[in-house]
Amino acid sequence: MKTFKIMLPLLLCLAVVCGCGKKAPATGKIVFSGHPALEVVYNGKTFKGDPITLKTRPGTYNFRVGAPGHYPRFAVVSVKAGRTTQVKVELEPVVSAVLIDSEPQGAKVKFRGEIRGSTPLVISDLPAGEYSAQIICPGYAEEQLAWRIVSERLHPRVFARLRMTSGRMIIKTIPEGARVFINGQLSGVSPFSASLEAGIHKVRVEREGFNPLEQNVTVKSGKTGTLTLRLDTRPGALKISSVPSGAEVFIDDIKKGVTPLVVEAIHPGNYQVRLVHQGYDDLLRVVSVAPGREESIRLQLDKSTGSAGFRIRPAGVSYLIDGKFIGKVRGVAGSVTETQLTVVENLAPGKHILTVTHPRAKPLRKDIRFAVSKGKRYVSKENIDLWVANCEITFKDGRVESGMILSESEADVYYSPAAGIKYPVSRSYIRSIKHIPLVDK
């Protein structure tokens, strides 16, 4: 069997059969195959099919073979008597090219499921046949083009005039610099311009320190629209704390509360903040509040007063400053005679009078003059004793006395039977001591 690569259409010849009465001449066969629409031409006659079987006398023949849409080829085939020669036909298809264009240009060309490029675009190596492609351009309706390749000649240009489906929208904001979202997607910063599909779109603008704004806009095909949005300033907040806390807060002379304090929804701008606290100097500050932000300030107050400390005995007596009752002297736990240091805060700088008194005191009261300075503490160097009977002592000799115990030890009791008289008494002379409380229960 012989196989030939066919270069041009084949020509076919039928064998000639001898007349009746004569012995038929020896013949051979040729079988052509390889294409479902195969055509074989010989001696002006065309034979079609797949396969094509021809009988002919022995010899060498020139055939033309082909098929629709393919280049024809010629082949020389030798035929031997009583033998079959197989001819496998391989045809080269006719190919051409097409130019695809559009208005506007730059549209994407989708051919056989793939984007091949942008118009104007040449697609080559196309065998004979029918074809189509989609023309895609943002803002325009998709178009489909169809064409047919019939020969190797360049196909005339196929053209799509695209129909616009978008318009242009210009978005401005006051103030500028806002982020622009189109249908939920961040698209740019104002002032902003874009081509959008015709129809309704949701526009949202955002800028730090301002309330966001959202609005629907209608885009018309082939038209340009302008949208101007004015943003409202977002209120801020002011957080105020002080050392010490509890100071009254005045903003532009309007009382807002006491520290720590958060003033919500305050309009951006500059404000005078004044803190007032007893015993401290007033404090004034100018504070700037930015849009949409919480401004925090912490202020240290300076003392405007002084203080004083006194060692007063006995526990339970009252003490007054400049005639105003302040409190009662406190004792030390577990002790009858010891007292805590009595401290008076928030005293205005200058001279003052401390008065200690008790209903059973002799004399009834005692006054001590002292002076304090701003931010400092005055501490009395001497103990202040007010004579108040705080005990009843029964002596072993039978005597019973009321007096004041100033201090005690295991061996002695430091005793005052009257104001100005003090002496120790040995416990060996004492039968019992009855303590008299100075503070009513």
BAVEX-130858 format. One record per atom (N, C-alpha, C): residue in one letter; z, y, x. Coordinates in steps of 0.2 Angstrom, whole numbers, plus 5000, padded with zeros to 4 digits. Layout:
BEGIN
aZYX ...
This chain:
BEGIN
m500049945004 m500050005000 m500050065004 k499650115003 k499650175006 k499850235002 t500250285005 t500550345001 t500250405005 f499950455000 f499650515003 f500050575000 k500150625004 k500350685002 k499750735000 i499750744993 i499150774991 i499250854991 m498650884994 m498650954995 m498350994990 l497850964986 l497451004981 l497350954975 p497150984969 p497050934963 p496550874965 l496750824963 l496350764964 l495750754960 l495250724962 l494650704958 l494650634957 l494450614952 l494450544950 l493750514949 c493650454950 c492950414949 c493150344946 l492750334941 l492750264938 l492250214941 a492450154941 a492050104944 a491450094939 v490850084942 v490250074939 v490149994938 v490049974932 v490049894931 v489249884930 c489049824934 c488349804934 c488149784927 g487549784926 g487249764919 g487349694918 c487149674911 c487249604909 c486749554913 g487049504914 g486649444917 g486649444924 k487049494927 k487049494934 k487849484936 k487949464942 k488649454944 k488949524946 a489549524943 a489849594944 a490049604951 p489949664954 p490149674961 p490849674962 a491049664968 a491749664970 a492049734969 t492649734967 t493049804966 t493749804968 g494049864969 g494749874971 g495049924966 k495649924966 k496049974962 k496450024966 i496450084963 i496850144965 i497350164960 v497950164961 v498550184957 v498850254959 f498750304955 f499050374956 f499650384952 s500250404955 s500850424952 s501250474955 g501750504952 g502150554955 g502350614951 h501950624945 h502150674941 h501950664934 p502350674929 p502250654922 p501650694919 a501350744922 a500750784919 a500250774925 l500150724928 l499750714934 l498950714931 e498550754935 e497850754933 e497450734940 v496950684939 v496550664944 v495750684942 v495450714947 v494750734945 v494250704951 y493750674948 y493250644952 y492550644949 n492050664952 n491350664949 n491350704943 g491750764942 g491750804937 g492150774931 k492450714931 k492850694926 k493550694928 t493950714923 t494750724923 t495050664920 f495550634923 f495950584921 f496750604921 k497050594916 k497750614915 k498250564914 g498850564916 g499350514915 g499850504921 d500250454920 d500750444925 d501050374924 p500750314927 p500250324933 p499550324930 i499050334934 i498350334933 i498050274937 t497750224934 t497450174937 t496650174937 l496350174942 l495650174942 l495350114946 k494750084944 k494450034948 k493750064951 t493550044956 t492950064960 t492750014965 r492150024967 r491849984973 r492249994979 p492249954984 p492549964990 p492150024993 g492550064997 g492250125000 g492850175001 t492650235004 t493050295005 t492850345000 y493350374997 y493250424991 y493750484993 n493450544990 n493850604990 n494050624983 f494650624982 f494950644976 f495350714976 r495250744970 r495650804969 r496250794963 v496850804965 v497450794961 v497850854960 g498150854954 g498550914953 g498950904946 a499250954944 a499650964938 a499751034936 p499851044930 p499951114928 p500551144931 g500451204934 g500951244937 g501051224945 h500651184947 h500651164954 h500051174958 y500051184964 y499451194968 y499051124969 p498351124968 p497951064968 p497951044976 r497850974977 r497750954983 r497150904984 f496850894990 f496350844991 f496550784995 a496350724994 a496550664998 a495950624998 v495850585004 v495350535005 v495750475005 v495450425000 v495750364999 v495250305000 s495350255004 s494950195006 s495150145001 v494550114998 v494650054993 v494349994996 k494749934996 k494549874998 k494449824992 a493949784992 a493849734987 a494449694986 g494649684979 g495149644977 g495849664979 r495949724982 r496549754984 r496749814979 t497349834979 t497649894975 t497949934980 t497650004980 t497950054984 t498450104980 q499050104982 q499550154979 q499450224982 v499450274978 v499450344980 v499950374977 k500550394981 k501050434978 k500950504979 v500950544973 v500750614974 v501350654974 e501350704979 e501850754980 e501550824980 l501650854974 l501350924973 l501850984974 e501551034977 e501951094978 e501851144972 p502451154969 p502351204963 p502151274965 v501851304960 v501551374961 v502251414960 v502351464964 v502951504964 v502651584964 s503051624961 s502951694960 s503551734961 a503551794959 a504151844959 a504051894954 v504651914952 v504651964946 v505152024948 l504952084946 l505352144948 l505652164941 i506352174941 i506752184936 i507052254937 d506952304932 d507152374932 d507452394926 s507852444926 s508152474920 s508252544920 e508352574915 e508552644914 e509252654910 p509752674913 p509752694920 p509752634925 q509652654931 q509652594937 q510352584939 g510352534942 g511052514945 g511452464940 a511052434935 a511352394931 a511352324934 k511852284932 k511952214935 k511452164932 v511152124936 v510652074933 v510952004933 k511051974928 k511351904927 k510851854926 f510651814931 f510151764930 f510351694932 r510251654927 r510451584927 r511251574929 g511651624925 g512351614925 g512651654931 e512251684935 e512551724941 e512251794942 i512751834944 i512451904945 i512051904952 r511451924951 r510951924957 r510951984961 g511152044958 g511152104961 g511052164955 s510852224958 s510752274953 s510052304953 t509852324947 t509152354946 t509052414951 p508452424953 p507852374953 p507952314957 l507752254955 l507952194959 l507352144958 v507152114964 v506552074964 v506852004965 i506651954960 i506851884961 i506251844962 s506251814968 s505651774970 s505751704970 d505251664972 d505251594972 d505351564965 l504951594960 l505051564953 l504451524952 p504551454951 p503951414948 p503751434942 a503151414940 a502851434933 a503351414928 g503351454923 g503851434917 g504051494914 e504551494909 e504851544905 e505551554908 y505751624908 y506351644911 y506651704907 s507351714908 s507651764905 s508251784909 a508451844908 a509051874912 a509451924907 q510051934909 q510451984905 q510552044910 i510452104907 i510552164910 i511252194908 i511652214912 i512352234911 i512552294914 c512752344910 c512952414913 c513552434909 p514152454913 p514652484909 p514452544905 g514652544899 g514552604895 g513852594891 y513552544892 y512852524889 y512852464885 a512452454880 a512452384877 a512052334881 e512252274881 e511952224886 e511252214883 e510752204887 e510052184885 e509852124888 q509452084885 q509152024888 q508352034888 l508152014894 l507452014896 l507151944897 a506551934895 a506151874895 a505451884898 w505251834902 w504551834905 w504351764907 r503751764908 r503351694909 r502951704916 i503051654920 i502651644926 i502151594925 v501451614926 v500951574925 v500551554931 s500551604936 s500251594942 s500651624948 e500251614954 e500651644960 e500651724960 r500251754956 r500251824956 r500851854954 l501051914958 l501651944956 l501651964949 h502251944946 h502251964938 h502352044938 p502052074933 p502252144931 p502952154930 r503152214932 r503852234931 r504152224924 v504752194923 v505052184917 v505552244916 f505652274911 f506052344911 f506452344905 a507052364905 a507552374900 a507752444900 r507652474894 r507952544893 r508652534889 l509152544893 l509852524890 l510052574885 r510452554880 r510652594875 r511452614876 m511552674877 m512252704879 m512752684873 t513252654876 t513852644871 t514452674873 s514452724878 s515052754880 s514952834880 g515552864881 g515552934881 g516052954887 r516053024889 r516453044894 r517053084891 m517653064894 m518253094891 m518653134897 i518753194896 i519153234901 i519853244899 i520353224903 i521053234901 i521453284905 k521753334902 k522053384906 k522853384904 t523253404908 t523953404906 t524253474909 i524753494905 i525153554907 i525853534908 p526153524914 p525853544920 p525353484923 e524953494928 e524553444931 e524953394935 g524553344937 g524853294941 g525153234937 a525053234931 a525353174927 a524953114928 r525253054928 r524852994928 r524552974921 v523952954921 v523552944915 v523452864914 f523652844909 f523552774907 f523052774901 i522552724902 i522052714896 i522152644894 n522352644888 n522452574885 n522952534889 g523452564891 g523952534895 g523852524902 q523252544905 q523152534912 q523152604915 l523452604921 l523452664925 l522752674928 s522552734926 s521852754927 s521752814932 g522252854933 g522152914938 g522652964936 v522553024939 v523053074939 v522653134936 s523053174931 s522753234928 s522653284933 p522053324932 p521553324928 p521153264929 f520953224924 f520653164925 f519953154920 s519453124923 s518853114919 s518553044920 a518353014915 a518052944915 a517552934910 s517152884911 s516752864906 s517052804902 l517052804895 l517452754891 l516952734886 e517052674884 e516752644879 e516852684872 a516352684868 a516352724862 a516852694858 g517252734854 g517852704850 g518452734851 i519052704849 i519652734849 i520052704855 h520352754859 h520752734865 h521452764865 k521952724867 k522652754868 k522752784875 v522852844875 v522952884881 v523752904881 r524052884887 r524752904888 r524752934895 v525152994895 v525253024902 v526053034903 e526153024910 e526853024912 e526953064918 r527453104919 r527653144925 r528353144925 e528653134931 e529353134933 e529653204930 g530153194927 g530553254924 g530253284917 f529753244915 f529553264908 f529453204903 n529553224897 n529453164892 n528753144892 p528653074892 p527953044891 p527653064885 l527053064885 l526653084879 l526053034878 e525953014871 e525452964870 e525052984864 q524452974864 q523953004859 q523352954859 n523052944853 n522452904852 n521852954852 v521352944856 v520752984856 v520152944854 t519652974851 t519052944849 t518452964854 v518152924857 v517552934861 v516952914858 k516452964858 k515852964855 k515352944860 s514852904858 s514352884862 s513852944864 g513852944871 g513352994874 g513653064874 k514353074872 k514653144871 k515253144876 t515353214878 t515953224882 t516453264878 g517053234878 g517653264875 g518253284880 t518653334878 t519153354882 t519853354878 l520353324881 l520953314878 l521453354883 t521853404880 t522353444884 t523053424881 l523553404885 l524153384883 l524653424886 r525153454882 r525653494885 r526353454885 l526653444891 l527253394892 l527853434891 d528353404888 d528953444887 d529453414892 t529853464895 t530353454900 t530853404898 r530953354902 r531553304900 r532153334902 p532753334898 p533353364900 p533653324905 g534153354909 g534453324914 g535253314912 a535653294917 a536353284916 a536753314922 l537353324921 l537753354926 l538453314926 k538553284932 k539153244933 k539653284937 i540253294935 i540753334938 i541353304939 s541653294946 s542253274947 s542653324952 s543253314952 s543653364956 s544253324959 v544553354965 v545153334968 v545653394968 p546153384964 p546353334959 p545953334953 s545953274949 s545553274943 s545953314938 g545753314932 g546053354926 g545953424926 a545453454930 a545253524930 a544853534924 e544953594921 e544553614915 e543853634918 v543353614914 v542653634916 v542353684912 f542153744914 f541753794911 f541053794913 i540553794909 i539853804911 i539653864908 d539453914912 d539253974909 d539754004904 d540453994907 d541054024903 d541153984896 i540853924895 i540953884889 i541253824891 k541853814888 k542253754890 k541953694888 k541853644893 k541453574891 k541953514891 g542553524894 g543053464895 g543453474901 v543653414903 v544053414910 v543753354914 t543853364921 t543653314925 t544053254925 p543653194926 p542953184928 p542553194921 l541953224922 l541553244916 l540853234917 v540453214912 v539753204912 v539453244906 v539053294908 v538753334903 v538053314902 e537953284896 e537253254895 e536753304892 a536153284892 a535553324889 a535653404890 i535653414896 i535753484898 i535053514901 h534853574898 h534153594900 h534153614907 p533553594911 p533453604918 p533553684919 g533853694925 g533953764927 g534653774931 n534853834932 n535453854936 n536053864932 y536553844934 y537153854929 y537753874934 q538253914931 q538853934934 q539353884932 v539653844936 v540153794935 v540853824937 r541353824933 r542053854935 r542553804933 l542953784938 l543553734937 l544153774937 v544553754932 v545253784932 v545753734931 h546253734936 h546753684936 h547453724938 q547953704934 q548653734935 q548853724942 g549053774946 g549253764953 g548753764958 y548153774956 y547553784960 y547153844959 d546853864964 d546353924964 d545753904959 d545553944955 d544953934951 d544353924956 l543853884955 l543353864959 l542653884955 l542253914958 l541553934955 l541053914959 r540553874956 r539953854960 r539353864955 v538753874959 v538153874955 v537753814956 v537553774951 v537353714952 v536653704948 s536153674952 s535453674949 s535353604946 v535153604940 v534953534936 v534253524936 a533953474939 a533253454939 a533053424933 p532453424931 p532153394924 p532253314925 g532553284920 g532553214920 g533053174925 r533453214928 r533953184933 r534653204932 e535053164934 e535853174934 e536053204941 e536353264940 e536553294946 e537353284947 s537553264953 s538253244953 s538553294958 i539153324957 i539553364961 i540253344961 r540553344967 r541253334968 r541553394972 l542053424968 l542353484971 l543153474973 q543253504979 q543953504981 q544353564979 l544853564975 l545253624973 l545753644979 d545853704980 d546353734984 d546953744980 k547553724983 k548153744979 k548253814979 s548553844974 s548653914973 s549453924973 t549853864973 t550553864973 t550853834979 g551553834979 g551953804983 g552353754980 s552853724983 s553353674980 s553953684984 a554553654981 a555153664984 a555553594983 g555953574988 g556353514988 g557053524989 f557453494985 f558253504985 f558553444985 r559153434989 r559653384989 r560153404984 i560153384978 i560653404973 i561153344971 r561753364971 r562253314968 r562753344963 p562953304958 p562853234957 p562153214953 a562053154952 a561453134948 a561653154941 g561153174937 g561253184930 g561353254928 v561453304933 v561453374932 v560753404931 s560753454927 s560153484925 s559953534930 y559253544931 y559053604936 y558553644932 l558553704934 l558053754931 l557753794936 i557153814935 i556853864940 i556653924936 d556953984938 d556854044935 d557054044928 g557554004926 g557854004919 g557453954915 k556953914918 k556553864914 k556853794916 f557053754911 f557253694912 f556653644915 i556853614920 i556353574923 i556553494922 g557153474923 g557353404923 g558053394925 k558253334926 k558853314928 k558853274935 v559353284939 v559353254945 v559353174944 r558953144948 r558953064948 r559353034953 g559752984952 g560152944957 g559752894960 v560052864965 v559752814969 v560052744966 a559552694965 a559752634962 a560252604966 g560852574963 g561352544966 g561852584969 s561852654968 s562352694971 s562552744966 v563252754966 v563552804961 v563452874963 t563452884970 t563452954972 t562852974975 e562352934978 e561752954981 e561252984976 t560853034978 t560353054973 t559653064977 q559153064973 q558453074976 q558353144977 l557853154982 l557653224983 l557353254977 t557553304975 t557253344969 t556753384971 v556053374969 v555453414971 v555253444965 v555053514965 v554753554960 v554053574963 e553553554959 e552853574961 e552653634957 n552053654960 n551653714956 n552053774955 l552453794961 l552753854961 l552353914963 a552353964960 a551954024962 a552254054968 p551854074973 p552054104979 p552554164978 g553154164981 g553654214980 g554354194980 k554754234977 k555454224976 k555654184970 h556054134970 h556254104964 h557054094964 i557354074958 i558054054958 i558053984955 l558453944959 l558653874956 l559253874953 t559353844947 t559953844944 t560153774942 v560753754944 v560953684943 v561553694938 t561653654933 t562153654928 t562353594924 h562953594922 h563153534918 h563653554913 p563753534907 p564253554902 p564953544905 r565053494910 r565753484912 r565853514919 a565353554921 a565353574928 a565953634929 k566253644935 k566653694936 k566553724943 p566253784944 p566053824938 p565453794934 l565253824928 l564753794924 l564053784927 r563853834932 r563253834935 r563253864942 k562753844946 k562653874952 k561953894953 d561853954956 d561153984957 d561053984965 i560453964967 i560153964974 i559554004974 r559454054978 r558854094978 r558454064984 f557754064983 f557354034988 f556654064988 a556254054992 a555554084992 a555054034994 v554454024991 v553953984993 v553254014995 s552853984999 s552254005001 s551653964998 k551053994997 k550553964995 k550353894999 g550253844995 g550053784999 g550553745003 k551253775003 k551753745007 k552353725003 r552853685006 r553453665003 r554053695006 y554453725002 y555153745004 y555553685003 v555953665009 v556453615008 v557153645010 s557653645006 s558353665007 s558653625012 k558953665017 k559253635023 k559953605021 e560253635016 e560953615014 e560953575007 n561453535006 n561553495000 n561853544995 i561653544989 i561853584983 i562353534979 d562953554979 d563453514976 d563753554970 l563653524964 l563953554958 l564553504956 w565153544955 w565753504954 w565753484947 v565753414946 v565753384939 v566153324940 a566753314936 a567153254936 a566753194934 n566653154938 n566253094937 n566653024937 c567353034938 c567752974938 c568452984936 e568852934935 e569552934933 e569852884938 i570352904942 i570652864947 i571352854945 t571552784945 t572252764944 t572552744950 f573052784953 f573352764959 f573852714958 k574052684964 k574552624963 k575252654961 d575352714963 d576052744961 d576052764953 g575452754950 g575452764943 g575152834941 r574952874945 r574652934944 r573852924942 v573652964937 v572952954935 v572653024935 e572053034939 e571753094940 e571053094939 s570753144936 s570053154935 s569753194940 g569253174943 g568953214949 g568153194950 m567953204956 m567253194958 m567253154964 i566953094964 i566853054970 i566253074973 l566253094979 l565653124983 l565353064987 s565753014989 s565452964993 s565952904993 e565752844995 e566152784995 e566052745001 s566552715004 s566452665009 s566952605007 e566952555011 e567352495010 e568152515011 a568252565015 a568952585016 a569152645013 d568652695012 d568852755009 d568452775003 v568752824999 v568352864994 v568352934996 y567752964997 y567853034998 y567853074991 y568453104990 y568653124984 y568753204983 s568553234977 s568653304976 s569053314970 p569653324970 p570053334964 p569853404960 a569553454964 a569353514961 a568853544965 a568453594962 a567953624966 a568253654972 g567853644978 g568053674984 g568553624988 i568853574985 i569353534988 i569053464989 k569053434996 k568753374997 k569153345002 y569353275001 y569653235006 y569553165005 p569653125010 p569553055009 p570253025007 v570152975003 v570752935000 v570652865002 s571152835005 s571152765007 s571152715000 r570752665000 r570752624995 r571352584994 s571752584999 s572452554998 s572952584994 y572752644992 y573152684987 y572852684980 i572352654979 i571952654973 i572052594969 r572252594963 r572252534959 r571552514956 s571252574953 s570652564949 s570252634949 i569552624948 i569152684948 i568752674941 k568752724937 k568352724931 k567852774932 h567152754932 h566652804933 h566452834926 i566352894926 i566152934920 i565452954920 p564952924916 p564252944917 p564153024915 l563753054919 l563553124918 l562953134913 v562653074912 v562053084907 v562153044901 d562153074895 d562253044889 d561752984888 k561952934885 k561452874884 k561252884877 
